[in-house]
C-alpha cells in the first residue's frame, strides 16, 4: 500500500514525548510525506525537532495558554496532503497504525484508533518494547471497531480525516480557547454534517503526564468553554467534571439554562488534592 498523507501534532513543552513520537513514526510501515509540528507559545530557539526521513515543518503560535483549536487548524493549513492524521504529542504509534487508519479512510468518515497507557515517559519510543507495560482505559477498551459509533466517543488523541471533510465542518472552532470542549464541539459539527466515525483495532501508547481529576488546574477554561459549547448545542459538555467542581464550590451549574458560573480559582492545595497517579 502506498498513500501520501500528512501528520499534524501540536506541542507545548513535551520535548521528550515528541522525540519518542517521531521515533515511532520512523519505524512505521508507512511514513508521512510531511509532518507539521505546531508549537504553542514557545520561542523558535528552544525547539529542536529531531532529524527525520520526511519533511518536518515547525510552525509557531505565540499566544498564552493552550490555543488547541487554533493550533490544530494551523496544522491543517500547513499540511501538504489531503489525508491528514492528527496525533497527540503524547502518543507512540504502533508500526501498522498509519497503514490501518488509511486503509479505512474514505470521504465522509473519520477514523480513529485505540490507546493503551504507559505509567512513565520512556527514553525512546519503541512501541514493541513498551506495549507490554501499557494498560487499557477501562471506559474505552471495548469500543466497537469497523462500524459506526456515536461521534461523542470521539477524541482528538489520534484520528485521520481528509481536508474536504475537515473544511466542511470549518475545522475546530477557535472560539474555544484553552483546555476543554473543542474536540467535543468538533465531534458535534461532524455529527450534524453526517460525517461518520469508526475505530480500528490498532493502537497508540500514551506517555504519562501529570494529571488532575477533575482537572481543576484548568477550571476557568473549562467553565468558559462549557458555556461557549452550551450556547451552540444546548447542553453542557464535561458534565462529570463540572459536577465534581461544583461540589468543591469552584463552579455553580445552572442546569435549566445550560450554563455554569466560575466562582473562584482553586488553591494550590485543592489542585494537589486532585492529582492523579493513574496512567489514564
C-alpha positions as CSV (number, residue, x, y, z in Angstrom):
1,X,0.0,0.0,0.0
2,X,1.3,3.5,-0.9
3,X,-0.7,6.6,0.0
4,X,0.5,10.1,0.7
5,X,-0.5,11.7,3.9
6,X,0.4,14.4,6.4
7,X,0.8,14.3,10.1
8,X,-0.2,17.2,12.4
9,X,0.9,17.3,16.1
10,X,0.7,20.2,18.5
11,X,3.2,20.8,21.3
12,X,3.8,22.8,24.4
13,X,6.8,21.5,26.3
14,X,6.8,17.7,26.0
15,X,10.1,17.6,24.0
16,X,11.0,14.1,25.1
17,X,7.5,12.9,24.2
18,X,7.9,14.5,20.7
19,X,11.2,12.7,20.2
20,X,9.6,9.4,21.2
21,X,6.6,10.1,18.8
22,X,8.9,10.8,15.9
23,X,11.0,7.7,16.7
24,X,7.8,5.6,16.4
25,X,6.8,7.3,13.1
26,X,10.2,6.5,11.6
27,X,9.6,2.8,12.5
28,X,6.1,2.7,10.8
29,X,5.3,0.6,7.8
30,X,4.1,3.8,6.2
31,X,5.7,7.1,6.7
32,X,4.2,10.5,6.1
33,X,5.3,12.8,3.2
34,X,5.3,15.6,5.7
35,X,4.8,16.3,9.4
36,X,3.6,19.7,10.8
37,X,4.7,20.4,14.4
38,X,2.7,23.4,15.8
39,X,4.4,24.9,18.8
40,X,2.1,26.8,21.2
41,X,3.7,29.8,23.0
42,X,7.3,28.6,22.6
43,X,10.1,30.6,21.0
44,X,11.8,29.2,18.0
45,X,15.2,28.9,19.5
46,X,14.0,26.4,22.2
47,X,12.6,23.8,19.9
48,X,14.8,21.2,18.3
49,X,12.8,18.7,16.2
50,X,14.8,15.5,15.6
51,X,16.1,14.9,12.1
52,X,13.5,12.9,10.1
53,X,13.4,11.0,6.9
54,X,10.3,13.0,5.9
55,X,9.7,16.8,5.6
56,X,9.1,18.4,9.0
57,X,7.7,21.9,9.2
58,X,7.8,23.8,12.5
59,X,5.0,26.4,13.0
60,X,4.8,28.8,15.9
61,X,1.7,30.3,17.6
62,X,2.8,33.0,20.1
63,X,-0.2,33.1,22.3
64,X,-0.5,32.4,26.1
65,X,-2.3,29.3,27.4
66,X,-3.4,26.4,25.2
67,X,-4.8,27.6,21.8
68,X,-5.7,24.0,20.9
69,X,-8.3,24.7,18.3
70,X,-6.2,27.3,16.5
71,X,-3.1,25.1,16.7
72,X,-4.9,22.2,15.0
73,X,-6.3,24.4,12.3
74,X,-2.9,25.9,11.7
75,X,-1.5,22.4,11.3
76,X,-4.0,21.5,8.6
77,X,-3.4,24.8,6.7
78,X,0.3,23.9,6.6
79,X,-0.2,20.2,5.7
80,X,0.8,19.3,2.2
81,X,-1.5,16.3,1.6
82,X,-5.3,15.8,1.5
83,X,-5.3,13.0,4.1
84,X,-4.3,14.3,7.5
85,X,-3.5,12.3,10.6
86,X,-3.8,14.2,13.9
87,X,-1.7,12.6,16.6
88,X,-1.2,13.8,20.1
89,X,2.4,14.5,21.1
90,X,2.0,12.1,24.0
91,X,1.5,9.2,21.6
92,X,3.8,6.4,20.4
93,X,2.5,4.7,17.3
94,X,2.2,1.0,16.5
95,X,4.2,0.2,13.4
96,X,1.0,-0.6,11.5
97,X,-1.1,2.4,12.8
98,X,-0.9,4.6,9.8
99,X,-1.5,1.8,7.3
100,X,-4.5,0.7,9.3
101,X,-6.0,4.2,9.5
102,X,-5.6,5.0,5.9
103,X,-6.9,1.6,4.7
104,X,-10.2,2.5,6.3
105,X,-10.4,6.2,5.4
106,X,-13.0,7.5,2.9
107,X,-14.8,10.8,2.3
108,X,-17.5,11.2,5.0
109,X,-15.6,9.1,7.5
110,X,-13.3,10.0,10.4
111,X,-11.2,7.0,11.5
112,X,-9.7,6.7,15.0
113,X,-7.6,4.1,16.9
114,X,-7.4,2.9,20.4
115,X,-4.9,3.8,23.2
116,X,-3.1,2.0,25.9
117,X,-1.5,4.0,28.7
118,X,2.1,4.0,30.0
119,X,2.9,4.8,33.6
120,X,6.0,6.8,32.6
121,X,7.8,8.8,29.8
122,X,10.2,6.3,28.1
123,X,13.7,7.3,26.9
124,X,12.9,6.1,23.4
125,X,9.6,5.5,21.6
126,X,9.9,1.8,20.7
127,X,6.4,0.6,20.6
128,X,7.1,-3.1,20.6
129,X,9.4,-2.9,23.7
130,X,6.8,-0.8,25.6
131,X,3.4,-2.3,24.7
132,X,3.5,-4.9,27.4
133,X,3.9,-2.2,30.1
134,X,0.8,-0.3,28.9
135,X,-2.7,-0.6,30.3
136,X,-6.2,-0.2,28.8
137,X,-8.5,2.6,29.7
138,X,-11.4,0.7,31.3
139,X,-14.1,3.0,29.7
140,X,-12.7,2.8,26.2
141,X,-11.2,-0.6,25.7
142,X,-14.5,-2.1,24.4
143,X,-15.3,0.5,21.8
144,X,-16.6,-1.4,18.7
145,X,-14.3,-1.4,15.7
146,X,-15.1,-1.1,12.0
147,X,-18.6,0.0,12.5
148,X,-20.3,3.3,13.0
149,X,-20.1,4.6,16.6
150,X,-21.6,7.7,18.3
151,X,-19.4,10.7,17.5
152,X,-19.5,11.8,21.1
153,X,-17.0,9.0,21.8
154,X,-14.5,10.9,19.6
155,X,-11.2,12.1,21.0
156,X,-8.6,14.2,19.3
157,X,-5.7,11.9,20.6
158,X,-5.4,10.1,17.2
159,X,-7.6,10.4,14.1
160,X,-7.5,10.7,10.4
161,X,-9.7,12.9,8.2
162,X,-9.4,14.3,4.7
163,X,-9.2,18.0,4.1
164,X,-12.6,18.2,2.3
165,X,-14.4,16.9,5.4
166,X,-12.3,19.0,7.7
167,X,-13.2,22.1,5.8
168,X,-16.9,21.0,5.5
169,X,-17.2,21.4,9.3
170,X,-14.9,24.5,9.3
171,X,-12.2,22.7,11.3
172,X,-12.0,23.3,15.1
173,X,-13.9,26.3,16.4
174,X,-11.4,28.9,17.5
175,X,-13.9,30.4,20.0
176,X,-12.7,27.6,22.3
177,X,-9.6,29.0,24.0
178,X,-7.6,26.9,26.5
179,X,-8.5,23.4,27.8
180,X,-11.8,21.7,27.2
181,X,-14.7,21.0,24.8
182,X,-13.1,22.0,21.5
183,X,-12.9,18.3,20.5
184,X,-16.5,17.6,21.6
185,X,-17.6,20.6,19.6
186,X,-15.7,19.2,16.6
187,X,-17.5,15.9,17.1
188,X,-20.9,17.6,17.1
189,X,-20.0,19.5,14.0
190,X,-19.2,16.2,12.3
191,X,-22.3,14.6,13.6
192,X,-24.7,17.2,12.2
193,X,-22.7,17.2,8.9
194,X,-23.4,13.5,8.5
195,X,-19.8,12.5,8.8
196,X,-19.3,9.1,10.5
197,X,-16.8,7.8,13.0
198,X,-15.1,4.4,13.0
199,X,-12.5,2.9,15.3
200,X,-9.9,0.4,14.1
201,X,-8.2,-2.4,16.0
202,X,-4.9,-0.7,16.1
203,X,-3.1,1.3,18.9
204,X,-1.1,4.1,20.2
205,X,0.7,4.1,23.5
206,X,0.0,7.3,25.6
207,X,3.0,8.5,27.5
208,X,2.4,9.5,31.1
209,X,2.0,13.2,32.1
210,X,0.8,14.9,35.3
211,X,-2.9,15.0,35.5
212,X,-5.7,16.1,37.9
213,X,-9.1,14.5,38.4
214,X,-11.1,16.6,37.9
215,X,-8.7,18.9,36.1
216,X,-9.3,21.9,38.3
217,X,-6.0,23.4,37.2
218,X,-8.0,24.3,34.1
219,X,-11.2,25.2,35.9
220,X,-11.7,28.6,34.4
221,X,-11.0,27.4,30.8
222,X,-13.4,24.5,31.3
223,X,-16.1,26.8,32.6
224,X,-15.7,29.3,29.7
225,X,-15.6,26.6,27.1
226,X,-18.6,24.8,28.5
227,X,-20.6,28.0,28.2
228,X,-19.4,28.5,24.6
229,X,-20.4,24.9,23.8
230,X,-23.8,25.1,25.5
231,X,-24.8,28.2,23.5
232,X,-24.2,26.3,20.3
233,X,-25.6,22.9,21.3
234,X,-28.0,23.4,24.2
235,X,-26.2,21.1,26.6
236,X,-23.2,21.3,28.9
237,X,-20.2,19.2,28.0
238,X,-17.7,17.8,30.5
239,X,-20.6,17.5,32.9
240,X,-19.0,14.9,35.2
241,X,-16.0,17.3,35.8
242,X,-18.3,20.2,36.3
243,X,-20.4,18.4,38.9
244,X,-17.2,17.5,40.9
245,X,-16.0,21.1,40.7
246,X,-19.5,22.3,41.8
247,X,-19.2,20.1,45.0
248,X,-15.9,21.9,45.6
249,X,-17.6,25.4,45.2
250,X,-15.3,26.2,42.3
251,X,-18.2,26.5,39.8
252,X,-22.0,26.8,40.0
253,X,-24.1,24.9,37.5
254,X,-27.4,26.2,36.2
255,X,-28.9,23.0,34.5
256,X,-32.1,24.7,33.5
257,X,-30.3,27.4,31.4
258,X,-27.3,25.1,30.4
259,X,-24.8,27.4,31.9
260,X,-22.1,27.4,34.5
261,X,-20.5,30.2,36.6
262,X,-16.9,30.3,37.6
263,X,-16.8,31.1,41.3
264,X,-13.1,31.0,42.4
265,X,-9.7,29.9,41.4
266,X,-8.7,26.7,43.2
267,X,-5.9,26.9,45.7
268,X,-2.6,25.0,45.2
269,X,-3.7,22.6,48.0
270,X,-7.0,21.9,46.2
271,X,-5.2,21.3,42.9
272,X,-2.7,19.0,44.6
273,X,-5.6,17.0,46.3
274,X,-6.9,16.2,42.8
275,X,-3.5,14.9,41.5
276,X,-3.9,11.5,39.9
277,X,-1.3,8.8,39.7
278,X,-3.4,6.8,37.2
279,X,-1.7,6.3,33.8
280,X,-5.0,7.4,32.3
